[in-house]
Amino acid sequence: MPLLNRVAETDRPTLTFTLDGRVATALAGDTLLTAVLTQAERLRVSEFSGAPRAGFCMMGACQDCWVQLEDGRRVRACGTFVEAGMKVRTLPARLPIAPEGSA
């Protein structure tokens, strides 16, 4: 069950991106943090404890919302806007990603 439920601004264009190997949708203008949390119950897991994380400060200061893009770059999910076709990895490298299109 997603952590966030969108209640406003639902009329923006829909974008498709890939989240941990699965096709996901977001609205134009969403940050990666919003896009992920409207699809999942957590943003990522802590690389130290494995505990779920969902962002903290929401303004790029706390270092808690890092995710990885397909090209290997790490970005802050709270300050990066989702783009159509973007491929995002929230799982640590040691955890397997489901094949694209699987549930």
HELIX and SHEET records of a PDB file:
HELIX    1   1 LEU A   32  LEU A   37  1                                   6    
SHEET    1   A 5 ARG A  22  LEU A  27  0                                        
SHEET    2   A 5 THR A  14  LEU A  19 -1                                        
SHEET    3   A 5 LYS A  87  ARG A  89  1                                        
SHEET    4   A 5 TRP A  66  LEU A  69 -1                                        
SHEET    5   A 5 ARG A  74  ARG A  76 -1                                        
SHEET    1   B 2 ARG A  44  VAL A  45  0                                        
SHEET    2   B 2 PRO A  52  ARG A  53 -1                                        
END                                                                             
